[in-house]
Amino acid sequence: MEKRDVADRQLDALLERLDRLCDEVHTLTLRLDTNEQLLRISHELATLNESLQALAYAALGQQGPSVRRRRTG
């Protein structure tokens, strides 16, 4: 009987460890999904930024921007 008790405890410990590993894999999967969504958002923001820059330059027409610099000293 004693060997059986030891085997049962080992099996329980193994199943507990497998449950923790499954939880960890689930957490990692959620993080990866979030990272993929953030990458898509980042790409869309970069595209939007390029479009806004193109519109700004188109609004300027042939004339370049008039920029005044501050004098230091």
C-alpha positions in Angstrom: 0.0 0.0 0.0 2.8 2.4 0.8 4.2 2.3 -2.8 0.8 3.0 -4.1 0.4 6.1 -1.9 3.8 7.4 -3.1 2.8 6.8 -6.7 -0.5 8.6 -6.2 1.2 11.6 -4.6 3.7 11.7 -7.5 0.8 11.6 -10.0 -1.0 14.3 -8.1 2.2 16.5 -8.1 2.7 15.8 -11.8 -0.9 16.8 -12.6 -0.6 19.9 -10.5 2.5 20.9 -12.4 0.8 20.2 -15.7 -2.1 22.5 -14.7 0.4 25.3 -13.8 2.1 24.8 -17.2 -1.2 25.0 -19.0 -2.1 28.2 -17.2 1.3 29.7 -18.1 0.9 28.7 -21.8 -2.6 30.3 -21.7 -1.1 33.5 -20.3 1.6 33.6 -22.9 -0.9 33.1 -25.7 -2.9 36.0 -24.5 0.2 38.2 -24.4 1.1 37.2 -27.9 -2.4 38.0 -29.1 -2.1 41.4 -27.5 1.3 42.0 -29.1 0.0 41.1 -32.5 -2.8 43.6 -32.1 -0.4 46.3 -30.9 1.8 45.7 -34.0 -1.3 46.1 -36.3 -2.2 49.4 -34.5 1.4 50.6 -34.8 1.4 49.9 -38.5 -1.9 51.7 -39.0 -0.6 54.7 -37.0 2.5 54.8 -39.2 0.4 54.7 -42.3 -1.8 57.5 -40.9 1.2 59.6 -40.1 2.5 59.2 -43.7 -0.9 60.2 -45.1 -1.1 63.3 -42.8 2.4 64.3 -43.8 1.5 64.0 -47.5 -1.6 66.1 -46.9 0.4 68.8 -45.1 2.9 69.1 -47.9 0.1 69.1 -50.5 -1.5 72.0 -48.5 1.7 73.9 -48.7 1.6 73.8 -52.5 4.8 74.9 -54.3 5.8 77.1 -51.4 8.0 75.5 -48.7 7.3 76.1 -45.1 8.2 79.3 -43.5 10.2 78.6 -40.4 11.8 81.1 -38.1 14.5 80.0 -35.8 15.1 81.5 -32.4 18.4 83.2 -31.8 20.4 82.0 -28.9 22.7 84.2 -26.9 
